[in-house]
Amino acid sequence: MAKLTQDMKDVMEKSQGYAVATCDKDGVPNVVPIHFVKVLSDDEIMLADVFMKKTLENIKQRQVMAVSAWDYGVKPRKGFQFKGVPSIETSGKIYDMAVAMVKAEKPDLTAKSAVVLKITDIFVTSPGPNAGKNVEEIA
Ligand SMILES: Cc1cc2nc3c(=O)[nH]c(=O)nc-3n(C[C@H](O)[C@H](O)[C@H](O)COP(=O)(O)O)c2cc1C
């Protein structure tokens, strides 16, 4: 299973938002911009759900998700795509973390749930010879 490296965590830290893709049971794709994202461990990230609708419906229908993060402030540009299995938490420590993360920046908003992505595969999106490669293919 792929693990987040410090380099990947740095890119996530600098990412100007995240593109979050899901898919319904018929294969219809959905991609939305998400701001509130936190690294939980070397193979888990959390997304705070404040306004998600179709994303949640899709997760319930089909447990697949891809998240893209990029650093636009470096040259050459850097980016990674994280794929894995999402789950939805509406109580407990991780949910409380999502609520606190949103409140810290936007006190008037409340997270409805925390979406936890268990990462299974990581791909390079940085332009260049490794673009599109699974990081496990790159020594
Ligand atoms: C820049 C930007 C950042 C956003 N960040 C979040 C976020 O962190 N959490 C969230 O729930 N919605 C966020 N939204 C709103 C969702 O992207 C939006 O409500 C979207 O329509 C949800 O789509 P869905 O119904 O397909 O899940 C953001 C929107 C923009 C434009």
The ligand as an ORCA input file, in Angstrom:
! r2SCAN-3c Opt
* xyz 0 1
  C     -12.744     26.890     -3.490
  C     -13.838     26.057     -2.872
  C     -13.566     25.355     -1.706
  C     -14.556     24.549     -1.135
  N     -14.286     23.828      0.008
  C     -15.233     23.011      0.529
  C     -14.944     22.205      1.672
  O     -13.832     22.199      2.233
  N     -15.932     21.387      2.137
  C     -17.180     21.322      1.547
  O     -18.018     20.556      2.003
  N     -17.464     22.083      0.478
  C     -16.531     22.915     -0.050
  N     -16.818     23.671     -1.151
  C     -18.153     23.593     -1.717
  C     -18.355     22.346     -2.574
  O     -17.327     22.205     -3.536
  C     -19.715     22.499     -3.303
  O     -20.733     22.640     -2.369
  C     -20.016     21.381     -4.231
  O     -21.146     21.762     -4.965
  C     -20.327     20.069     -3.505
  O     -20.645     19.194     -4.526
  P     -21.383     17.806     -4.403
  O     -22.842     18.087     -4.120
  O     -21.179     17.245     -5.749
  O     -20.737     17.026     -3.302
  C     -15.854     24.486     -1.739
  C     -16.097     25.208     -2.912
  C     -15.112     25.982     -3.464
  C     -15.425     26.751     -4.736
*
